[in-house]
Amino acid sequence: MTTAKDIMHPGAQWIPATETLDRAAQLMREMDVGALPVSDADERLCGIITDRDIVVKCVAAGHDPSRVTCGDLCQGTPRWIDASADISDVLTEMESHQIRRLPVIENKRLVGMISEADLAHHLSDGQIAHFVESVYSHH
């Protein structure tokens, strides 16, 4: 059985909800990622911030990224998957919620992230086609 932990890229890093968006953007650049999991004061997942969120919801809206926090932009209930979950559960979670990145949690701690690229390395062509169709289709 292939698990979430088997396909994730390890070493994902939290950014606190209280941190500003300019700092989030700097961290994304340093880590060469397009999204960061956001943690609350108890280091629990409270959302994900993406580079697109920063551009569209902050910069394009005329706000100053040095004055807006990650927590300000986090919306909804964050999705995540347990490290021991089967790859089919990963696909179901990402497809049903139409998300492209999924934090992996083990013992209540972030241990990695699963992105589309991670899926591409571990899925058959048919599975990838179904995933793309599910996530990118507009219902």
N, C-alpha and C positions, 0 to 999 in steps of 0.2 A: 504494500500500500504506500503510495506517495502521499506525504503529508504537507501541510502548509509550511512547516519548518524546513522541509526538504527543498522547496522551490523558492522560498523568500530570499530577498537579499538582506543579510544580517547587518547589524550596526545602525539601525534607524535611530534617529535622535529626536527626542521631544523638543518642543519649544514651549515655554510656559505661556499660558493664556494672557498673562500680564505683559508679555514682551511686545514691543512695537513691530509694526510691519516692515519698517526699514531694516531692522535687525533680522527678521525672518528672511527677507530677500538676500541679505548678506550671507546668512547661514546656508540658504539654498545654493547660492553661487559657490561657496566654499565646499559644499558636499556634492555639488553637481546633481541636484535633485530638483524636481518641480513641485514637490509637496512635502509638508512636514506635519506629523501628528502634533496636536496641541494638548497640553496637559493642564489640569487644574492644580490647585495648591497641594493636593494629596497625590500628585503624580498619576492621576487617573486620566484616561483618554476622554477628552471633552470635544474633540473635533479634529478636522484636518484643514490646513490652510494651503492653498495652491498659489503658484505664481500668477495664474489667471485671476484668482480672487483678488489678489493685491492690485493688479492692473485695473480690472473691471469695477470692483466694488469700492476701491479706494482712490487710486490715481485718476481714473477716468471720471469719477464722481466729484472730483475737485477737492478731495481730502488730502491731508498731509500724512504720509506713511510713518513719519516720526512721532505722530500724535494719536494714531489709531492702533489699538492692540489686536493681537491675534484673536483674543476672546471676543472682540467686537464683531469679527467677521464669521466666527464659527456659528453654524446654523444646524438645527436638527439634531437627531440622535446619531452619534458616530457609529459607523459599522466597523466591526473587527472580527477576527477569527482566531480560534484557539490554535496554538502551534501543532497540536496533535490531530487536527481536523484533516480529513481526506481531501484530496485535490478536487473531487467532485463537489464537496461542500463549499470549497473556495469558489468554484465556478458558479454554483447556485447563488451564493451570497452576492457576488459581484454582478451577475446577470440580473437577478431579481431587483436589485437596488440601482442598477445602471451606474455602477461606479468603476473607476479605472485603477484605483489604488486601494489596498486593503491592509491595515495594520495587523500584525500578528502578535498575539499576547500569550505569554506563558507565565504561570504563577503570578498573575495580575500585573505583569511588567511587559513593556514593549520589547520585543526581541528582534523584530524585523518588519519589512514591508513587502507586499506582493504587488508588482506592477504588471502592466500588459507585457512588457519585455520578459519578465520572469515566467509568465504563462507561456509565451511563445517558445521558450526553451524546453518546456516540459509537456506540451500538449501535441496531439496529432493535428494534422491539417484540418480535419473535420471538426474537432473540438474548438480550434481557433476560429474557424468560420462561424460556428454557432455562437461563440462568445462575442465576436465582433457584431454579428447581426443583433444579438440581444442587447448589448450595451449601447450601441450607436443608433438603433432604430428609435424613431419617435412615435410613441404609442398615442 
